[in-house]
Amino acid sequence: MKISPQWLRDFVDLDVNYHQLADDLTLAGIAVESVSGEGDGTIFEMDITTNRPDAMNHYGVARECSAIYDLPLRAIEPKLPAPPAAKAGSSAGFSGTTEVVPSRTEVPSRTEGSSRSVAHSPVQPGGDARPPFPIDIQDEQGCARFTGRVIRNVTIRPSPEKIVRRLALLDQRPINNAVDATNYTLWEMGKPTHVFDLDLLEGGIVVRRARDGEVLKTLDGVERKLTSEDLVVADAKKPVGLAGTMGGFDTMITEKTRNILIESAWWDPVTVRKMSRRHGLHTDASHRFERGADYESTVLSCNRVAELILQSGGGELVGGPVDVIARRLDQAPVALHLSEVHRILGERLETAEILRILRRLGFELIPEPGEEVEFTVQVPSWRLDVEREIDVIEEIARLHGYDKFANTLPAYVGAVVEQPDAEKDKKLRTALLALGYDETISLTFISHQDAEQFSAVPVIELANPLSEEASVMRTSMVPGMLNMLGYNLNRGSDSVRLFEAGNVFQAAGEKTAEFKRMCLGATGSAFPASVHQPARALSFFDLMGDVETLLAAFQHTGIEYKAEAAEYYHPGRSACAVMDGEVVAQFGQIHPEIAAGRKLKQDIFVAELYLDRLFKRGLRVAHYEALPRYPAVERDFSFIFDDSVEFAKMQKAVAALDLSELRSFVPVEIFRGGAIPAGKYSLLLRATFQSGERTLREDEVGRWSGEMVKGLEHLGGTMRAS
């Protein structure tokens, strides 16, 4: 958002250079990201947080300057001519109807049992009832207040040079004096308003829900099909504006316009947000209404627009503003204890300083009797973000200056309590960093499509999702990892290794279940090219080696790898790790069809570790063992097995023999084809025997070898002749 510091001087007499002003505003929480231009053309690029719509305009920022520098703030006070008195029995032309407009602001009355708020007529001196421009609020939840004002005999022309120049500084395109008056008011005081061509309205204004199938052509020229969820400003026959978002094309101001209706209303933030998202229409008006506009500013903003139009286009005011209040938005007062201010801030601020800051910001303080100094704070209507005492204390702290508080640590009695799995987390992270992986963090939200593709568990819907792509809590960490790998590949990083630790979520009846997971992602080269060897592409076995390294850190009796994994993995290049009968990981290459669907042009390898299962086990403790003094003895065995017999079964069979001097049992070579029948394979196995106390005898090794042969033959293996 852009702010002109020269414009701020309309409201407060600043005596600091613009760069100092930018620094002071930033320290007070109204962040200025950059300063561009010079002199009267200087512009601040602001970063206003979503809870501060009151600061998304020049007057709001000027209010902050007033508090920072303790300077008076000039109020916005439109100077309007007194409306001409209407003669009894005279009529004002309005779409073929006869209407006499009142000369003062109207407050609505509500009929018993009615759900609508309607502007009623006062009785003028002499008993003449003069009805105002009719405004009917049929949806009180969506529209709490609606203020209208009529100007007749206006000349539509280009805006004055001052308004054009100021709007241009903010990258706003001038249109005409009437429309520019609403834009100028928006950027001046932060209140969105709208102007209608009065002669194109048929009957009075009605605020209602749209009817299914109604069509509204908005100012951008798009015809929008409405539903009953849309809130519209309508006349007696048709919608003429999408409430709080954009006006209608058919009632817009043109060069032919002579009579104008000014609208300033308060729209429900949730209603506007949903409508804006549904129609894909984000405007300056909806941006502010979604965050909460100032309820009390409708009359003032209406008058300010009227003043600007009259100054540039002439015309006559007809009566006063018609102010229809459907419901009141009264903010609850906040109790402020000075003792709590001093406790939270860690310093005793002078009471005069506290009162000065809050009053400059528009807060009203009423002293309360009692031994303890206490105030009741009335929150101004434009500060919807202030609800509690701590919010008021935050205002005091930021305007006093965070840089003025001494750097001290809060008092704490106790000790740091380490999480039970902290050491295991550290072990895995350290190992992965040593293997060349970088840690990342992704969103915990994914799309429905990703949830269905990468898991089969019930999902948890978000009540107010950021988008359709982030509408459910993640049930798998794979989608986020694929997105991050794709992000890096699209920016020229061909070799990427990432890991992320976090939780996945699933619905468990009326409750939510969380499970701790770790996800690895890798693509590109296994190692870079060097003078000694060329680069080699990453393979399934590289990823498997990394998984083995991680799992080896935990206590276990045995690990076996099965050629079983989820469907989103390549069926021939994936596996799961089973530790003591429990699956603790699955890994492999992502299925080519899924990779192509995400426009990933390289082979992508992913591993998922089930930390909730893995962390039930303790970490392996390293023990010192002296190098053996006696030689090892190796024996090779060549067997033929059916394809259904895996090496894991051979390991179990040999381990069941409980040979105390057996140090290792590994496969050395596998062969298929040739003289080997179909459906079978030849496997060369190597056993290593060694004692730490003596040299082994040949007869001992022969006996143990015979036991191993019998165990392997029991699996259906046939020993090949040498």
C-alpha positions in Angstrom: 0.0 0.0 0.0 1.3 3.5 -0.9 1.1 6.6 1.4 2.1 10.1 0.5 3.9 11.8 3.4 3.1 15.2 2.0 -0.6 14.3 2.2 -0.1 13.5 5.9 0.7 17.2 6.5 -2.9 18.0 5.8 -3.7 16.6 9.3 -0.6 16.9 11.4 2.3 19.5 11.3 5.3 17.2 10.8 8.8 18.7 11.3 10.9 15.7 10.4 12.5 14.5 7.2 10.7 11.7 5.4 13.4 9.1 6.0 13.2 9.8 9.8 9.4 9.6 9.6 9.6 6.3 7.8 11.9 4.9 10.6 9.7 6.2 13.4 6.6 4.7 11.9 8.3 1.4 11.4 9.4 1.3 15.0 5.8 2.0 16.0 4.6 -1.0 14.1 3.3 0.9 11.0 6.0 -0.6 8.7 7.5 1.4 5.8 9.2 -1.0 3.5 10.7 1.5 1.1 10.8 5.2 0.3 10.8 6.4 -3.3 10.6 9.7 -5.1 11.6 13.1 -3.7 9.9 16.3 -2.5 6.2 16.4 -2.8 6.4 13.2 -5.0 7.9 11.1 -2.1 6.0 7.8 -1.6 6.1 5.4 1.3 5.5 1.7 0.4 3.7 0.4 3.5 3.2 -3.1 4.9 0.1 -2.8 7.1 -0.9 -5.9 9.0 -4.4 -7.3 8.4 -5.6 -6.4 11.9 -5.0 -2.6 11.3 -7.4 -1.5 8.5 -7.6 1.8 10.4 -4.0 2.5 9.3 -4.7 1.7 5.6 -5.2 5.4 4.8 -3.6 8.8 5.3 -5.7 9.9 8.2 -5.0 6.7 10.1 -1.2 7.0 9.5 -1.5 10.7 10.5 -3.1 9.7 13.8 -0.1 7.5 14.4 2.2 10.4 13.7 0.2 12.5 16.1 0.8 10.0 18.9 4.5 9.4 18.0 5.4 13.1 18.0 2.7 14.4 20.4 1.2 16.8 17.9 -2.4 17.8 17.4 -4.4 15.9 14.8 -6.7 18.1 12.6 -10.1 16.5 12.2 -11.8 15.9 8.8 -14.7 18.4 8.9 -16.5 18.7 5.6 -17.9 22.2 4.9 -21.3 21.8 3.2 -23.8 24.4 2.3 -27.2 24.3 4.0 -29.6 22.4 1.8 -32.3 24.6 0.3 -35.7 24.4 2.0 -38.2 22.4 0.1 -41.5 24.0 -0.5 -44.6 22.2 0.7 -46.2 20.2 -2.1 -43.2 20.5 -4.4 -41.7 17.4 -5.9 -38.2 16.3 -6.8 -38.1 14.2 -10.0 -36.9 10.7 -9.3 -37.4 8.0 -11.9 -40.9 9.1 -12.6 -41.9 9.2 -8.9 -42.7 12.1 -6.6 -40.5 12.4 -3.6 -39.9 15.1 -1.0 -36.5 14.8 0.8 -36.1 15.6 4.5 -33.6 18.2 5.6 -32.0 16.3 8.5 -30.3 13.0 9.1 -32.7 10.2 9.7 -32.5 7.5 12.4 -34.5 4.4 11.6 -37.3 3.0 13.6 -38.2 -0.7 13.7 -41.7 -2.0 13.6 -42.5 -4.6 16.2 -41.8 -8.1 14.8 -40.1 -6.7 11.6 -36.6 -7.9 10.5 -36.0 -4.8 8.4 -34.8 -1.3 9.0 -36.4 1.5 7.0 -35.7 5.3 7.0 -38.9 7.0 8.2 -40.0 10.6 7.7 -39.9 13.4 10.3 -42.9 15.8 10.5 -41.7 19.2 9.4 -43.0 22.4 10.9 -46.5 23.0 9.6 -47.3 19.3 9.6 -45.7 18.5 6.3 -44.4 14.9 6.2 -41.3 14.8 4.0 -40.2 11.3 3.1 -36.4 10.8 2.7 -34.8 9.0 -0.2 -36.1 5.5 0.7 -33.5 3.0 2.1 -34.7 -0.5 3.2 -32.2 -2.8 4.9 -33.6 -6.3 4.7 -30.4 -8.1 5.9 -29.4 -6.7 9.2 -26.6 -9.2 9.7 -25.0 -8.3 6.4 -25.5 -4.5 6.6 -25.5 -2.9 10.0 -25.7 0.7 8.7 -26.4 2.5 5.4 -26.0 6.2 4.8 -27.2 7.9 1.6 -27.0 11.5 0.4 -28.4 13.1 -2.8 -26.9 15.8 -4.9 -28.7 17.2 -8.0 -27.7 19.2 -11.0 -24.0 18.1 -10.9 -21.7 18.6 -13.8 -19.5 15.6 -14.5 -16.0 16.7 -15.5 -12.3 15.9 -14.9 -11.2 16.2 -11.2 -9.2 19.2 -10.0 -5.4 19.0 -10.5 -4.7 18.4 -6.8 -6.9 15.3 -6.6 -5.6 13.9 -9.9 -2.0 14.4 -8.8 -2.5 12.8 -5.4 -4.3 9.8 -6.8 -1.6 9.4 -9.5 1.0 9.2 -6.8 -0.9 6.2 -5.4 -1.1 4.6 -8.9 -4.8 5.4 -9.0 -6.3 6.3 -12.5 -8.5 9.4 -12.4 -12.0 8.8 -14.0 -14.2 11.8 -13.3 -14.8 14.2 -10.4 -17.6 12.1 -8.8 -15.9 8.7 -8.9 -12.5 10.3 -8.0 -14.2 11.9 -4.9 -15.0 8.4 -3.6 -11.5 7.1 -4.4 -9.9 10.2 -2.7 -12.0 9.7 0.4 -11.0 6.0 0.5 -7.3 6.9 0.5 -7.8 9.9 2.8 -9.9 8.3 5.6 -10.1 4.6 4.7 -13.9 4.4 4.2 -15.0 2.9 0.9 -18.0 4.7 -0.6 -19.9 4.5 -3.9 -21.9 6.9 -6.2 -24.9 6.0 -8.3 -26.5 7.8 -11.2 -29.8 8.6 -9.4 -31.8 8.8 -12.5 -30.9 5.2 -13.4 -32.3 3.9 -10.1 -35.8 2.6 -10.2 -37.4 3.2 -6.8 -35.4 3.4 -3.5 -32.4 1.4 -2.3 -33.0 -2.1 -0.9 -30.2 -4.0 0.8 -31.0 -7.7 0.4 -29.8 -11.2 -0.5 -29.7 -11.8 -4.2 -32.1 -14.2 -5.7 -30.7 -17.4 -7.3 -30.2 -16.8 -11.0 -30.1 -12.9 -10.8 -27.4 -11.3 -13.0 -25.4 -8.2 -12.1 -23.0 -6.6 -14.6 -20.3 -5.0 -12.4 -18.2 -2.0 -13.2 -15.5 -4.2 -14.7 -17.9 -5.2 -17.5 -18.4 -8.8 -16.2 -21.8 -10.2 -15.9 -22.0 -12.2 -12.7 -24.6 -14.8 -11.9 -25.7 -14.3 -8.3 -26.9 -16.8 -5.7 -28.8 -16.4 -2.4 -25.5 -16.2 -0.6 -24.6 -12.9 -2.3 -25.5 -9.6 -0.6 -26.5 -6.9 -3.0 -27.6 -3.2 -3.1 -30.7 -3.2 -5.3 -33.3 -0.8 -6.4 -37.0 -1.8 -6.6 -36.4 -4.0 -9.6 -32.8 -5.2 -9.9 -29.4 -5.5 -8.2 -27.2 -2.4 -8.7 -24.1 -3.3 -6.7 -22.3 -6.2 -5.1 -22.2 -5.1 -1.4 -18.8 -3.9 -0.2 -17.1 -5.2 -3.4 -18.0 -3.4 -6.6 -20.8 -1.3 -8.0 -23.0 -2.0 -11.0 -22.3 -1.1 -14.6 -25.9 0.0 -15.4 -26.0 2.7 -12.7 -22.4 4.1 -13.0 -21.5 7.7 -13.3 -21.1 9.0 -16.9 -20.9 12.3 -18.6 -24.7 12.3 -18.9 -25.2 12.0 -15.1 -26.8 15.0 -13.4 -28.2 13.6 -10.2 -26.1 11.5 -7.8 -26.8 9.2 -4.8 -23.8 8.8 -2.5 -23.6 5.5 -0.6 -21.5 4.8 2.6 -22.3 1.6 4.5 -21.0 -0.9 7.0 -20.8 -4.4 5.6 -20.2 -7.6 7.5 -16.6 -8.7 7.0 -17.4 -12.4 6.7 -20.1 -11.8 4.1 -17.8 -9.6 2.0 -14.9 -12.1 2.3 -17.0 -15.0 1.1 -18.6 -13.0 -1.7 -15.2 -11.7 -2.9 -13.7 -15.1 -3.0 -16.8 -16.7 -4.7 -16.6 -14.2 -7.5 -12.8 -13.9 -7.7 -13.2 -10.2 -7.2 -10.7 -8.5 -4.8 -11.0 -4.7 -4.7 -9.7 -1.9 -2.5 -13.2 -1.7 -1.0 -13.5 -5.4 -0.2 -9.9 -5.4 1.1 -11.0 -3.0 3.8 -14.5 -4.3 4.5 -13.1 -7.8 4.9 -10.9 -6.6 7.7 -13.5 -4.4 9.4 -14.4 -0.8 8.5 -15.2 2.0 10.9 -18.9 1.8 11.8 -19.2 5.4 12.9 -17.6 6.9 9.7 -20.5 6.4 7.3 -22.0 9.9 7.7 -18.6 11.6 7.8 -17.4 9.8 4.6 -20.7 10.5 2.9 -20.4 14.2 3.7 -16.7 14.3 2.6 -17.6 12.8 -0.8 -20.4 15.4 -1.2 -18.0 18.2 -0.3 -15.5 17.1 -3.0 -18.2 16.7 -5.7 -19.8 20.1 -4.9 -16.3 21.8 -5.1 -15.6 20.4 -8.5 -18.9 19.8 -10.1 -21.3 22.2 -8.4 -24.9 21.1 -7.8 -27.3 21.2 -4.9 -27.6 19.1 -1.8 -31.0 17.7 -1.3 -31.8 17.4 2.4 -29.4 15.9 4.9 -27.8 12.4 4.9 -30.3 9.5 5.3 -28.7 7.4 8.0 -30.3 4.0 8.4 -29.0 1.9 11.4 -30.1 -1.7 11.3 -28.1 -2.7 14.4 -25.5 -1.0 16.7 -21.9 -2.2 17.0 -20.9 -1.1 20.4 -17.5 -2.1 21.5 -17.2 -3.2 25.1 -15.0 -0.9 27.3 -11.7 -2.3 28.7 -10.5 -2.0 32.3 -6.9 -0.8 32.5 -4.8 -1.3 35.6 -1.6 0.7 35.8 0.0 -2.0 38.0 -0.6 -4.4 35.1 0.9 -2.0 32.6 4.0 -1.7 34.7 4.2 -5.5 35.2 3.9 -6.3 31.6 6.3 -3.6 30.3 8.8 -4.2 33.1 9.1 -0.4 33.7 7.1 2.2 35.5 5.8 4.6 32.9 4.5 8.0 34.0 0.7 8.1 34.1 0.8 11.2 32.0 2.7 9.4 29.3 0.2 6.6 29.3 -2.8 9.0 29.1 -1.1 11.0 26.3 -0.5 8.0 24.1 -4.0 6.6 24.4 -5.7 9.9 24.0 -3.7 10.7 20.9 -4.8 7.4 19.4 -8.5 8.3 20.1 -9.1 6.2 23.2 -11.2 7.8 25.9 -10.1 7.1 29.5 -12.5 7.4 32.5 -10.8 7.2 36.0 -12.4 4.7 38.3 -12.5 5.3 42.1 -10.6 3.0 44.4 -7.2 2.5 46.0 -5.6 1.1 42.9 -5.2 3.5 40.0 -7.6 2.2 37.3 -9.2 3.4 34.2 -12.1 2.3 32.0 -11.0 2.7 28.4 -13.5 3.3 25.7 -12.2 1.9 22.5 -12.6 4.1 19.3 -14.9 2.7 16.6 -12.1 2.3 14.1 -10.0 0.0 16.4 -11.8 -3.3 16.1 -8.6 -5.2 17.0 -8.5 -3.9 20.6 -10.6 -6.1 22.8 -8.6 -6.8 26.0 -6.4 -5.1 28.5 -3.3 -6.6 26.9 -4.2 -5.0 23.6 -4.3 -1.6 25.2 -0.9 -2.2 26.9 0.5 -3.2 23.5 -0.6 0.2 22.1 1.2 1.9 25.0 4.4 -0.1 24.5 4.6 0.4 20.7 4.0 4.2 20.9 6.3 4.7 23.8 8.9 2.9 21.7 10.1 -0.7 22.0 13.6 0.5 21.6 13.3 2.5 24.9 12.8 -0.6 27.0 15.9 -2.2 28.6 16.9 -5.6 27.2 16.1 -7.9 30.1 15.1 -11.6 30.3 11.8 -12.4 32.1 12.1 -13.9 35.6 11.9 -17.7 35.5 12.1 -20.3 38.2 12.7 -23.8 37.1 14.7 -25.6 34.4 14.5 -26.3 30.8 12.6 -29.5 30.2 13.7 -31.5 27.2 11.1 -33.2 25.1 11.3 -37.0 25.4 12.2 -37.5 21.7 14.6 -34.6 21.4 17.7 -36.7 21.3 16.2 -39.0 18.6 15.1 -36.0 16.5 18.6 -34.6 16.8 20.2 -37.9 15.8 18.1 -38.1 12.6 18.6 -34.4 11.7 22.4 -34.6 12.2 22.6 -37.8 10.1 20.6 -36.2 7.2 22.6 -33.0 7.2 25.8 -35.2 7.0 24.2 -37.0 4.1 23.8 -33.8 2.2 20.1 -33.1 2.9 18.7 -29.6 3.7 15.8 -29.2 6.1 12.6 -27.5 4.9 9.2 -26.6 6.2 6.0 -26.7 4.1 2.3 -25.9 4.8 0.3 -28.4 6.8 -2.6 -27.9 4.4 -3.1 -29.8 1.1 -5.8 -30.2 -1.5 -8.6 -32.8 -1.5 -7.0 -34.3 -4.7 -3.6 -34.7 -3.0 -5.2 -36.2 0.1 -7.0 -38.8 -2.0 -3.9 -39.6 -4.1 -1.4 -40.0 -1.3 -3.4 -41.5 1.5 -6.6 -43.5 2.2 -7.6 -42.0 5.7 -10.5 -39.7 6.5 -9.5 -36.1 6.1 -10.0 -33.0 8.4 -11.7 -30.2 6.5 -10.7 -26.6 7.2 -13.6 -24.3 8.2 -12.1 -21.3 6.4 -9.4 -22.6 3.9 -7.0 -20.2 2.2 -7.7 -21.8 -1.1 -8.9 -25.1 -2.7 -5.3 -26.2 -2.9 -5.0 -25.9 0.9 -8.5 -27.0 2.1 -7.7 -30.0 4.3 -5.1 -30.9 6.9 -2.3 -32.9 5.4 -2.7 -36.7 5.6 0.7 -37.2 4.0 3.9 -35.2 3.7 4.7 -36.4 0.2 2.6 -33.7 -1.6 4.5 -30.9 0.2 7.8 -32.5 -0.6 7.0 -32.9 -4.3 6.0 -29.2 -4.4 9.3 -28.1 -2.8 11.3 -30.3 -5.1 9.4 -28.9 -8.1 10.0 -25.4 -6.8 13.8 -25.9 -6.8 13.9 -27.7 -10.1 12.0 -24.8 -11.8 14.6 -22.4 -10.6 17.7 -24.2 -12.0 18.7 -26.5 -9.1 19.1 -29.8 -10.8 20.4 -31.8 -7.8 18.2 -31.4 -4.7 18.1 -33.2 -1.4 15.5 -32.1 1.2 13.9 -33.5 4.4 11.1 -32.3 6.6 9.8 -33.5 10.0 6.3 -32.8 11.1 2.8 -34.2 11.8 0.1 -35.7 9.6 -3.5 -35.6 10.6 -6.6 -37.7 10.1 -10.1 -37.7 11.5 -10.8 -40.2 14.3 -14.5 -40.0 14.9 -15.2 -36.6 16.4 -11.6 -36.1 17.4 -8.4 -35.6 15.5 -5.4 -38.0 15.4 -1.9 -36.7 14.8 1.1 -38.9 13.8 4.8 -37.9 13.6 6.4 -38.4 10.2 9.7 -37.5 8.4 9.9 -37.2 4.6 13.0 -37.3 2.5 13.1 -36.1 -1.1 16.0 -36.4 -3.6 16.6 -35.9 -7.3 19.5 -35.3 -9.6 23.1 -36.6 -9.1 24.2 -39.0 -6.5 27.5 -37.1 -6.3 29.0 -34.3 -8.5 31.5 -34.9 -11.2 35.2 -34.7 -10.3 38.6 -35.3 -11.9 38.4 -38.9 -10.6 34.9 -39.9 -11.8 31.9 -38.5 -13.7 28.6 -37.6 -12.1 26.2 -40.4 -11.6 22.4 -40.1 -11.5 20.7 -40.8 -8.2 19.2 -44.3 -8.0 16.8 -46.3 -5.8 19.8 -47.9 -4.0 21.2 -44.5 -3.0 18.0 -43.6 -1.3 17.8 -47.1 0.3 21.3 -46.6 1.7 20.3 -43.3 3.3 17.2 -45.0 4.8 19.5 -47.8 6.2 21.8 -45.3 7.7 18.9 -43.6 9.6 17.3 -46.8 10.8 20.6 -48.2 12.0 20.6 -45.6 14.7 17.7 -47.4 16.6 17.7 -50.6 18.6 16.4 -53.6 16.8 16.8 -57.3 16.3 16.4 -57.3 12.6 15.4 -55.3 9.6 14.0 -56.7 6.3 13.1 -54.8 3.1 10.0 -55.9 1.2 9.1 -54.9 -2.4 5.9 -53.4 -1.1 4.9 -49.7 -1.1 2.0 -47.4 -1.8 0.6 -47.1 -5.3 2.2 -43.7 -5.9 5.6 -45.3 -5.9 7.2 -46.9 -9.0 6.3 -50.6 -8.7 9.7 -51.9 -9.5 11.8 -49.3 -7.6 10.2 -49.1 -4.2 10.2 -51.0 -0.9 9.2 -50.8 2.7 11.4 -51.3 5.7 10.1 -53.8 8.4 11.8 -53.5 11.7 11.1 -56.4 14.1 7.8 -57.1 12.3 6.6 -53.5 12.1 6.7 -51.2 9.0 8.8 -48.2 9.9 9.4 -46.7 6.5 8.5 -46.8 2.8 10.6 -45.3 0.0 11.3 -45.4 -3.7 10.9 -43.6 -7.0 7.7 -41.6 -7.4 5.5 -43.2 -10.1 6.3 -41.7 -13.5 2.6 -40.8 -14.2 2.4 -38.8 -10.9 5.7 -37.1 -11.6 4.5 -36.2 -15.1 1.2 -34.8 -13.7 3.2 -32.5 -11.6 5.5 -31.5 -14.5 8.6 -33.1 -12.8 10.9 -34.0 -15.6 13.6 -35.8 -13.5 13.4 -39.1 -11.5 12.1 -38.2 -8.1 12.9 -40.3 -5.0 11.0 -40.0 -1.8 11.2 -41.8 1.6 8.6 -41.7 4.4 9.7 -42.6 8.0 7.0 -43.3 10.6 8.6 -41.6 13.5 5.7 -42.4 15.9 6.7 -46.1 15.5 10.4 -45.6 15.2 10.6 -43.4 18.4 9.2 -46.2 20.5 12.7 -47.7 20.3 15.8 -46.5 22.0 18.9 -45.3 20.3 21.7 -47.8 19.8 24.6 -47.1 22.1 28.1 -47.4 20.7 30.3 -49.9 22.6 34.1 -50.3 22.3 35.2 -53.6 21.1 38.9 -54.4 20.6 40.1 -55.6 17.2 40.2 -59.4 17.1 43.7 -61.0 17.6 42.7 -64.2 15.8 42.0 -64.7 12.1 38.6 -64.9 10.5 37.5 -67.8 8.4 35.2 -67.4 5.4 33.0 -70.0 3.7 31.1 -69.5 0.4 27.9 -71.4 -0.5 26.2 -71.5 -3.9 22.5 -72.2 -3.8 19.6 -72.3 -6.2 16.3 -70.9 -4.8 12.8 -70.3 -6.1 12.1 -66.6 -6.9 9.7 -66.6 -3.9 12.5 -67.1 -1.4 13.9 -63.8 -0.2 17.2 -63.2 1.4 15.4 -62.1 4.6 14.1 -65.7 5.0 17.7 -67.0 4.7 18.9 -64.6 7.4 16.2 -65.8 9.7 17.0 -69.4 9.1 20.7 -68.9 9.8 20.0 -66.7 12.8 17.8 -69.5 14.3 20.9 -71.7 14.4 22.5 -69.4 17.1 26.1 -69.9 15.9 28.1 -67.9 18.5 31.1 -67.4 16.3 29.2 -66.4 13.1 30.2 -62.7 12.5 28.4 -62.1 9.2 26.2 -63.7 6.5 25.8 -61.8 3.3 24.9 -62.3 -0.3 27.8 -61.9 -2.7 26.4 -62.6 -6.2 23.1 -63.4 -7.9 22.6 -65.0 -11.3 19.6 -65.8 -13.5 19.4 -67.5 -16.9 21.8 -69.9 -18.6 21.5 -73.3 -17.0 19.3 -71.9 -14.2 15.6 -72.9 -14.7 13.0 -70.2 -15.1 11.4 -69.1 -11.9 14.7 -69.8 -10.0 17.9 -67.9 -9.3 21.5 -68.8 -8.2 22.8 -67.0 -5.2 26.4 -67.0 -3.8 26.4 -66.5 0.0 29.4 -65.8 2.2 29.7 -66.6 5.9 32.4 -65.2 8.2 33.4 -67.0 11.4 35.8 -65.6 14.0 36.5 -66.0 17.7 37.9 -63.4 20.0 39.6 -66.0 22.2 41.3 -68.6 20.0 42.0 -69.7 16.4 39.0 -71.7 15.1 39.6 -75.4 14.1 38.7 -76.7 10.7 36.3 -79.3 12.1 34.3 -76.6 14.0 33.9 -74.4 10.9 32.9 -77.5 8.9 30.3 -78.5 11.4 28.8 -75.0 11.5 28.8 -74.8 7.7 26.9 -78.1 7.5 24.2 -76.8 9.9 23.8 -73.7 7.7 23.5 -75.8 4.5 20.7 -77.9 6.2 18.9 -74.7 7.3 19.0 -73.3 3.7 18.0 -76.6 2.2 15.0 -76.5 4.5 13.9 -73.3 2.7 13.9 -75.3 -0.6 17.4 -74.4 -1.7 19.6 -76.7 -3.6 23.3 -76.5 -3.2 25.1 -76.2 -6.5 28.1 -78.5 -7.2 31.4 -76.7 -7.3 
